[in-house]
Amino acid sequence: MNELSVRMEGVSKRYAHFLLDHISLELPEGSILGFIGANGAGKSTTIRILMGLVRQDGGSVEVLGHRMPAEQTAAKLDIGYVSEDMRLYGAATLAWHMNFIASIYPRWNQAYADALLGRFDLKPQQKIKGLSHGQRVKAAILLALAREPRLLLLDEPTTGLDPVARREVLAELMAVLTDEHRTILFSSHNTLDVEQISDRIAFIDRGRLIALEDKEDLLDRWRRIRLLVPPSAVLPQLPGVVEISGSERLPVITTSEFNPAVVSLCKDRGTTVQSVDPMTLEEIFVANVQSRRELQPA
């Protein structure tokens, strides 16, 4: 069984107009967690707590075996962190940043850094203030990856990137995933990016963790079922119904607990199953959030 890279138990943080509400999650070594939520849902607050940048009001946090934030100095030696608003020194060159990071972190891999320079088409002697937004993001990712961290925390890293830069960044992250001992938390509101690289998924909404499970299990369970219900038939009671749309004769049922027996149940009740459609991660996230907000309005 893999060791845990991250353990959060009942973590809370209150601000004037926001509450991170008793977050509990475990992230095994070598796993890739896609952390999905709308802007302001609590993704960045959670990551900043993991980094020791923000002190939680309640609960406990362990990162790579270190209690946070008390032992953050030791933990940060093995954490790579990239955020969409990460600030680098504008007047300094990328080479200066690389040399500075290499002087602090003993696992700095210069050969890998040089390879990333070529892959990302970055010039080491160029000053940061002369880089585009996409180039700055790629520079920040280079500085994080070349340290070869055991834990990589990515907070909306692809936000604002053009399609080419986004593809380059995701391709390099996919290459990094071949290291089974490196753990990654990838935070984003872009479900396409998350679905591409993650093996586990967490949904957060209004400061609450509302889902945490294996990606393939999540995608397998959620379905949209389109039915034809004759006048003589009755709509069957199906498990895990999240939403019923369409009309009385042509309902569309969204379920979070699909299995092959559901189709048999529909047919046994005299209804015709017109289609059983898989759902994208974005569709699952939206349906999950909307159903919970109806049950628990703000």
C-alpha positions in Angstrom: 0.0 0.0 0.0 1.4 3.4 -1.0 2.3 5.9 1.7 0.3 9.1 1.9 1.8 12.3 0.5 -1.1 14.4 1.8 -3.4 13.9 4.7 -6.0 16.5 5.7 -8.5 15.8 8.4 -11.4 18.2 9.2 -9.5 21.3 7.9 -11.4 24.6 8.2 -10.5 28.2 7.4 -12.8 31.1 7.9 -12.7 34.4 6.1 -15.1 37.3 6.2 -17.2 36.0 3.4 -16.0 32.4 2.9 -15.6 29.2 4.9 -13.4 26.3 4.0 -15.6 23.7 5.7 -14.0 20.6 7.3 -12.0 19.3 4.3 -10.7 15.8 4.7 -8.7 14.1 2.0 -5.9 11.6 1.5 -3.5 11.6 -1.4 -1.5 8.4 -1.8 2.1 8.6 -3.1 2.2 8.4 -6.9 -1.4 9.5 -7.4 -2.6 12.4 -9.6 -5.6 14.2 -8.1 -7.7 16.5 -10.3 -9.1 19.2 -7.9 -12.2 20.7 -9.6 -14.2 23.7 -8.5 -15.6 27.0 -9.7 -13.6 30.2 -9.1 -13.9 31.0 -5.4 -14.8 27.4 -4.4 -11.8 26.9 -2.1 -9.2 25.3 -4.4 -6.5 27.9 -3.8 -7.2 28.2 -0.1 -6.7 24.4 0.2 -3.5 24.5 -1.7 -2.1 27.4 0.3 -2.8 25.5 3.5 -0.9 22.5 2.1 2.0 24.8 1.3 2.0 26.3 4.8 1.2 29.8 3.3 -2.1 29.9 5.2 -2.7 28.5 8.7 -5.9 26.5 9.1 -8.3 27.5 11.9 -9.1 23.8 12.7 -8.1 20.3 11.7 -4.8 18.7 10.9 -2.6 18.7 7.9 0.4 16.5 7.0 2.4 16.8 3.8 5.1 14.3 3.1 5.1 13.3 6.7 5.5 16.8 8.0 2.9 18.7 10.1 1.8 21.9 8.5 2.4 24.7 8.9 4.8 24.0 11.8 7.2 21.9 9.7 6.8 23.7 6.4 10.5 24.5 5.9 11.3 20.8 5.7 8.3 20.0 3.6 8.9 22.6 1.0 12.2 21.0 0.1 10.2 18.3 -1.6 7.2 20.4 -2.9 7.0 22.0 -6.3 4.3 24.8 -6.5 3.0 26.6 -9.5 0.0 29.0 -9.5 -1.5 31.2 -12.2 -0.5 34.4 -10.4 3.0 33.2 -9.4 5.4 36.1 -9.2 8.9 35.9 -10.6 11.4 38.8 -10.5 10.7 40.8 -13.6 14.1 42.4 -13.8 16.0 39.1 -13.5 16.6 36.6 -16.2 15.3 33.0 -16.3 18.9 31.9 -16.0 19.2 33.8 -12.7 16.1 32.1 -11.4 17.4 28.7 -12.4 20.7 29.3 -10.6 19.0 30.6 -7.6 16.6 27.6 -7.3 19.6 25.2 -8.0 21.5 26.8 -5.0 18.6 26.0 -2.6 17.3 22.6 -3.7 19.8 19.8 -3.8 17.9 17.7 -6.3 17.9 20.3 -9.1 18.4 18.6 -12.4 20.2 20.9 -14.8 20.0 18.5 -17.7 16.3 18.3 -17.3 16.0 22.1 -17.0 18.0 22.4 -20.3 15.6 20.0 -22.0 12.6 21.9 -20.8 14.1 25.1 -22.1 14.1 23.6 -25.5 10.7 22.0 -25.2 9.1 25.2 -24.0 11.1 27.4 -26.5 12.4 29.6 -23.6 15.7 31.6 -23.7 17.5 31.5 -20.4 19.1 35.0 -20.9 15.7 36.7 -21.5 14.4 38.8 -18.6 11.1 37.7 -17.0 9.4 41.1 -17.7 9.9 40.5 -21.4 8.1 37.1 -21.4 4.4 36.7 -22.4 1.9 35.3 -19.9 2.3 31.8 -21.5 6.0 32.0 -21.4 6.0 33.0 -17.7 3.8 30.1 -16.8 6.1 27.7 -18.7 9.1 29.3 -16.9 7.4 28.7 -13.5 6.6 25.1 -14.4 10.2 24.6 -15.5 11.5 25.9 -12.2 9.2 23.6 -10.3 9.8 20.4 -12.4 13.6 20.7 -12.6 13.7 20.4 -8.8 12.2 16.9 -9.2 9.8 17.4 -6.2 8.1 14.5 -4.6 4.8 16.5 -4.5 3.7 18.9 -7.2 0.9 21.4 -6.4 -0.5 23.0 -9.5 -3.0 25.8 -8.9 -4.8 26.7 -12.2 -1.5 26.3 -14.2 -3.1 26.5 -17.7 -5.4 29.5 -17.1 -4.9 32.1 -19.7 -2.7 30.0 -22.0 -3.2 29.9 -25.7 -4.0 26.5 -27.2 -0.4 25.7 -28.3 1.1 26.7 -24.9 -1.6 24.7 -23.1 -0.9 21.6 -25.1 2.9 21.9 -24.5 2.4 22.3 -20.7 0.0 19.3 -20.5 2.3 17.2 -22.6 5.2 17.8 -20.2 3.0 17.1 -17.2 1.9 13.8 -18.9 5.6 12.9 -19.2 6.2 13.7 -15.6 3.5 11.2 -14.6 5.7 8.3 -15.5 7.4 8.7 -12.2 5.2 6.5 -9.9 6.7 8.1 -6.8 5.7 11.7 -7.6 2.4 12.9 -6.4 0.4 15.6 -8.2 -2.5 17.8 -7.2 -3.8 19.6 -10.2 -6.3 22.3 -9.4 -8.5 23.7 -12.2 -11.9 24.8 -13.3 -11.1 23.4 -16.8 -12.3 19.8 -16.6 -10.8 18.8 -19.9 -7.3 19.4 -18.6 -8.1 17.5 -15.4 -9.7 14.6 -17.1 -6.7 14.2 -19.4 -4.0 13.7 -16.7 -5.7 12.7 -13.4 -6.4 9.3 -11.9 -8.5 10.6 -9.0 -11.0 13.4 -8.9 -12.2 15.7 -6.1 -15.0 18.2 -6.5 -15.2 21.2 -4.2 -18.1 23.7 -4.0 -18.6 26.6 -1.7 -15.8 25.4 0.6 -17.1 21.9 0.9 -15.6 18.7 -0.6 -18.5 17.0 -2.3 -16.8 14.1 -4.1 -13.5 12.3 -3.9 -13.0 9.1 -5.9 -11.2 7.2 -8.7 -11.8 8.9 -12.0 -12.7 5.8 -14.0 -15.2 4.8 -11.3 -16.8 8.2 -11.4 -17.1 8.2 -15.2 -18.5 4.7 -15.2 -21.3 5.4 -12.7 -22.8 8.6 -14.2 -25.1 8.2 -17.2 -27.9 10.0 -19.0 -30.7 7.6 -19.9 -33.2 8.6 -22.5 -36.5 6.8 -22.3 -39.8 6.4 -24.2 -42.6 5.9 -21.7 -45.9 4.7 -23.3 -49.2 5.9 -21.8 -49.7 2.5 -20.2 -46.3 2.4 -18.5 -45.0 4.0 -15.3 -41.6 5.6 -15.0 -39.6 3.2 -12.9 -37.8 4.1 -9.7 -34.2 4.1 -10.5 -31.2 4.3 -8.2 -29.1 7.4 -7.8 -31.4 9.7 -9.8 -29.9 13.2 -9.7 -32.1 14.9 -12.3 -35.1 14.2 -14.6 -35.6 16.5 -17.6 -37.4 16.3 -20.9 -41.1 15.5 -21.0 -43.4 12.9 -19.3 -43.3 10.7 -22.4 -39.6 11.3 -23.3 -37.8 11.8 -20.0 -34.0 12.1 -19.7 -32.7 10.7 -16.4 -29.3 11.6 -15.0 -28.1 8.9 -12.5 -25.0 8.7 -10.4 -25.5 4.9 -9.8 -25.8 3.3 -13.2 -25.3 -0.4 -13.8 -26.6 -2.8 -16.4 -29.5 -3.9 -14.2 -30.9 -0.4 -14.6 -31.7 -1.0 -18.3 -33.4 -4.3 -17.5 -35.5 -2.6 -14.8 -36.7 0.0 -17.4 -37.6 -2.6 -19.9 -39.4 -4.7 -17.3 -41.6 -1.7 -16.5 -42.7 -1.3 -20.1 -40.5 1.6 -21.0 -38.2 1.8 -24.0 -34.5 2.7 -23.5 -33.6 4.9 -26.4 -30.0 5.5 -25.3 -27.6 5.3 -22.4 -25.1 8.1 -22.8 -21.8 8.6 -20.9 -21.2 12.0 -19.3 -18.1 14.2 -19.5 -16.4 15.2 -16.3 -17.7 18.7 -16.7 -21.3 17.4 -17.0 -20.9 15.3 -13.9 -19.4 18.2 -12.0 -22.3 20.6 -12.9 -25.0 18.0 -12.2 -23.4 17.2 -8.9 -23.1 20.8 -7.8 -26.6 21.7 -9.0 -28.3 18.8 -7.2 -26.5 19.6 -3.9 -27.2 23.3 -4.1 -30.9 22.5 -4.5 -30.7 20.3 -1.3 -28.5 22.7 0.6 -29.0 26.3 -0.6 -26.5 28.9 0.5 
